[in-house]
Amino acid sequence: MARAVHNLSSRRSKALVKVNCAALPAGLIESELFGHEKGAFTGAIARKTGRFELAHGGTLFLDESGDLRLELQPKLLRVVQEGEFERVGASHTSTVDVRVIAATNRDLERAVREERFRADLYYRLNVFPIRLPPLRERTEDTPILVRYLVLKYGTQLGKRIPTVSHETMQVLQACPWPGNVRELENVIERAVLLSEGAEFDVRGSLTTTVGSGREMSVRTLEDMQREHIVMALERTGWRVSGERGAAELLGMKPTTLEARMKKLGIKRTERSQHIVTLATCWEPSGLAR
């Protein structure tokens, strides 16, 4: 999303600089963001340009910004608000023109209440919030992502998989994906690796995980098809055919759906039995300025 914002803006001819705030060593965060002068500290054998300077005229993407150390936040606030900072060990002020996009999976409003994140920095970053919904809330994106990932990993692994069957796509759309797009990518890569010939075979590649990280038992394709069909039936009030019926929603003929329901043993009395328990998942949100 950050790359799309950058590429569609007037800053696209300049750099998009990415920083993973959670991965930076605590003692080097300030040096990485703002740079340092030669001799500023032990090991500083040369002057270093920081990420803000590298992004001058372009975009700086602060990933995992909710993990920024509290003592660094006032300095970040200053450069976001005033465009000014000092390199570590420098006696003069530098200025930059940078768009800042900050992403986090944390609840920053709660962090502000608990005094783990500065309120003034939060409000400076939260000028134009963009919420990226988890994959389970945008199932219409699943087929696009699946086709892209199958082509990507098929090319890398030297396999040509021209199509993905409608049934397989339905199964993938029915998954809750607690690990979001990263989990989908992992499953597709494994499935491409295990697929024989030109047929995309996802069997054996699907697992469901819970928030604690413990693995649940592998669910069969029939189980996932059954859940997907029941979900569509419940959404349409168990109307199989006709306008806005489950068959139309699933993209199949009513007779095909009825045959599938009979094969899978789906009856209206089972409505309360097919409830997919969704684990708490990583739901990234974006804060753009």
N, C-alpha and C positions, 0 to 999 in steps of 0.2 A: 504494500500500500504506500509506503514511504517513497519507494522508487517511482510508482505511478504518479504521485503528487509532484515529485521532482521533474520527471520527464514531460509532464503536461504544463509546466510552468515556464515563465520567462527566464528562469535560472538553469534551464536544462543544459546550456552550453558550459556550465561550470561544474565543479565536482560535487558528488554526493558522498559525504564522508560518514561512515558508520562506526559507532562506538557501542560496545556491549558493556554497560556500566557494571553489571554483576561480575564480569570476568576480569576487570582491571584490578591489579594488586592494590591494596589499600594505600600503600606508601607512594604509589606512582600515579594515582588518578589525576592529581592536580597537574603533574608534569605532562601526562598524556593529553589532557584537555587544553592546557594553556601553554605548554612548552617550557623550556628552561634555558638558562644561560650556562655557558661553560664555567665549571667550577662551582655551580650553585649548591652541589652536594657531592658526597663521595660517589665517584663513578660517573659524574657528569663531565666527560672528557671533551665534549663538543656542544655547541649550541643546538638545541632541538626545537623544531617548529611543532606547535601543538595542533590538535585536531581542529580547533576553532579557526586558526589561521589557514589551515589547509582547505577549509570549507568556505573561505572568503568569497563572497559573490554567489555562493551556491547554497547547499543544504547540508545541515548536520543532523544525522539521525541518532538520537540517544535511545538505544534499546535498553529495556529493563531499568528505566529511569527511577522506578520506585525503590531500587536498591542502592541509590546514591547515599553515601555517608552524610550524616547530618552536618558535620563541620564543613563539608564542601559546598553545601547548598547555598549559603549566602554569596559565595563567589560566582556560582552558576547563575544565581538570580541577577547579579550585577551585569554579567555579560549578556544575558537574555534581554534585560530591560534597557541597558545603556549602550550595549555593544562595546564595552571597555573591559580590559583585564590587564594583569601584569604577568609576564612569564616568571617562573620560579627563579629567584635570584636577580631579577631585573629591577631597576630603579625608575623606569619610565613606563607610561601607560600605552598600550596598543589598542587600536580600534578595529573592529571587523563589521562586515555586513553579512549576516548569516541568517537564513531561515532555519528555525529549530523545529524538528518533529520529534516528539518524545513518546515512546510506547511503554506500556507497563501492563502486567497481568494482575497487579495488586489493586486493592481498593484504597486509593489515595485519600479519599474523604475520611475514611476510618483512620488512616495513618496520620492525618492532620489532627484529628480529635485525640489520638493517643500520643501526639507530639513526637512522632517519628518522622514526620515530613513537614517542612515549613509551609504554612498557609500562604504566605506571600508568593513563594515560588510556585506553588500549586496553581494559584490564580493567574500567574503570568504564563504558565504553560497551557492552561485550560481555556485558551481563547476560542479555539474552534475544535471541540471534541469530536472524534470519529470513533464510534463503537464498531468493532469488527465482530459480528456474531459468530458463535461456534458453528462448525459445519453442520451439526444436527438441526440448526435453525435455518439453514439455507440449502436444503437438499437439492434444489434445482441446479446448484453449482457442481454437484458431485459428478454427473456425466462429463462435463467439460474438463474437470480436473483429472478424471480417470483416463480419458482419451489422451490428454496431454502427457500424463505420467507413463502410460503404456507406450506411447511413441518415444518418449525420452529414454526410458530404460530398455526398450526394445532395440533402439539404435545403439546404446552403449553396450548391450550384451550380444549384439549381432543377430537379433531375432526379428522377424517380420510378422507382426500380429496386426492384420488389417482392421479387424472389428472386434467389438466386445458384445457378446450376446445380450439380448434384452433381459433375459432372466438374471444373468450375472449382474447387470446394471441395477436391476431392482433390489437384489440382495445388498449391493454396496450402498444404495440409497437408504436402505432400511437400517443400516448400522448406526448406532448412537455416536460412534467415534469420540470416546472420551479424551483421546490424545490429539484430537483435531486433525488438521491437514497433515501434520507430521506423521500421525499414525496411518492415515490413508496412504501416504507416500511409501511408508515402510511396507505395508501390505501389498501394494502394487509392485514394488521392486521385487519382493519375495515371490509373488505370483508369476511375474514375467520370467524370473529365474527358473521356476519349477515347471512352467508351461512347456508342453512338447508340441512341436510343429507350429502351425499358425493359429491354433486355438488357445484363447486366453482362459486359463484354468485357475480360479481363485480358491478352489477347495484345498484345505490344509493350510491356507495362509491367513485365515481369519481367526482372531482371538478377541475376547472381550476382557478389558481390564477394569478394575475399580480404582477409586481414588487412593487407596492404600498401597497400590502397586502390586497387589497379589493377583495372580492370574486365575481367572475362572476357567471352567471347562470349555472346550471348543464347541461351538454351536454348529449344527448341521445346516446345510443350505435349505432344507425343508423347513426347519424351525424359523429361519430368517424370512423365508418366503411367507410362511404362515403369519408371522408378526406383521409383515408389510401389508399383506392383504387385509388382515383384521383392522389395522390402522386406517386403511383407506375406506373400509366399510363403516367404521365408526365415524369417520369424518363426514360421510355422506348419509348417515342415518340408516345404514345397512340397505341402501338402494343400490341394486346391482347394475341395472340397465337404465337407459334414458339419459336425458340431459343432466349433467352434474352427478351422474352415478359413479359407482366405484370403478366400473369397467372403463369409462371415459377417463377417469382420473389416472388409472393405471396404464392407459394406452393399449387396451386389448379389447377383443370382442366379448360381449356379455356371455355368449355360450362358452368361450374359452375360460372366462373367469369362473363360471359355474362349475365347469369340469375340474378346474384347479381346486376350487373350494371342496368339491366332493372328494378329490384325491387326498387333500390335506386334512380332511375331516373337520372343516370349519363350519360351525353352526352358530346361530345367533346366541344360543345359550352360553357360548364360550366367551362372550364379550368381556366378561369381568375377569377371565382367566389369563388373558394375554396382555400383560402389562410389562413393558420393558423398563427395568430399573436403570436410570441413568446416573452414572457417577458424577461427582463434582469434577468438572473438567477445566482445562486451561482455557480461559476466554480472554484473549488479548484485546485491549482497547487502545486507542490511539489518542494522543493529545497533540494537536498540531498548532503551530504558531506561524 
